[in-house]
Amino acid sequence: MNRKTFLRSLIGGFTFVPLAVQAEPAAAEKANLDLVTRFCESFATRDMEKIGAFLSPDLVYRITDTAPAVKGAEALARIRAYVDRSTSIEFKILDSWVRGSVVVNERVDTFIRPEGKVAYHLTGVFVVKDGKIVEWADYGIR
């Protein structure tokens, strides 16, 4: 047996499977992904009651990786400040994935303000518990 025949005999017994095979999300994961998607869409309404309905009262929110996290009422006030300063808001989701209670999305958030348009390219990381977002952190993409 030559080397080529030997290698073929070794390889012939193996089935190759891609290393990164993504399983279909479970029902709870799909619900978490849907919740975060609807939350992002709710910003277009600029209605803080609708936006806040997706959030836990104990929400921990970090607007950027360099800003300190804020919690609860302070987090809601920070979100309200962005909403109130804008005449129009769009969160355009470019991609999303979910693993258990963690939802990650890549977005472009666009805010129309009296002084002009501002857009941020972000990765959002959300933690969902009992049907509410309990943690939200955004990381800028440069």
C-alpha positions, 0 to 999 in steps of 0.5 A: 500500500502506498501513501496515497492509498493509505491516506484515502483509506483513513479519510474514507471512513470519516464524515466531515461536518462543518465546525460551526453548525448552528442549531435551530433556535428553541421556542424560548430563544425565538421568543427572546429574539422576537421581543428584542426585535419588537423593542428595537422597532418600538423606537420608531413610535417615540412612545416611551410607554411602548418602549418601556413595556419591553424593559424590566423595572430593574433594567441595567443599561450601558449606552456605550462600552465606555459609559458607566451602566445605569439601572432602573429609573435612571436607565429609563431616563437615559433612554427617554433623553434620546427619544425626547431629543429626536423627531424621528428614530429608526433602529435598522437591524442588520443581523441578529442571533440568540443563545438562550436568554442572550440576544445580539444584534448589529444595528444602525440607529438613526436619530433625526434631531433639529440640529441634524441626522445622527447615525450609530453603527452598533452591536447590541447585547440584550439579556431577556428574563421572564419576557422583559429585557433586564440588561442592554449594552451597546458597543460601537462599531468603527 
